[in-house]
Amino acid sequence: MEILSPSTGYKDQTTKLALYERYHVKEYWLVNGDVPSVMVYRLGSDDFYKKPDYYRIDESVNSRVLGGADIPLMLFVRKK
């Protein structure tokens, strides 16, 4: 999981994405606090990432890596 920031966002979405794909990381989450949303890249059977799934902060992500656990994204929202 990466938290996107202006200084690292491009690297997270290009260099790190390619690196994680090369080493067969099954899921790669990119959290965008500005929108707020989460993109989840999942490794396909061909060992390449597919088009990411997009989730709003009020949704849950079903993680195949975590045994099908539903992760409510509101857990990542900072309380004011």
MOFENFEN-V492728 format. One record per helix or strand of 3 or more residues. SS is the DSSP state (alpha for helix, beta for strand). FROM is the first residue (numbers start at 1). LEN is the number of residues. If there is no record, write none. Layout:
# MOFENFEN-V492728
SS_FROM_LEN / SS_FROM_LEN
This chain:
# MOFENFEN-V492728
alpha_9_5 / alpha_15_8 / beta_27_6 / beta_37_7 / beta_53_4 / beta_60_4 / beta_69_4 / alpha_73_4
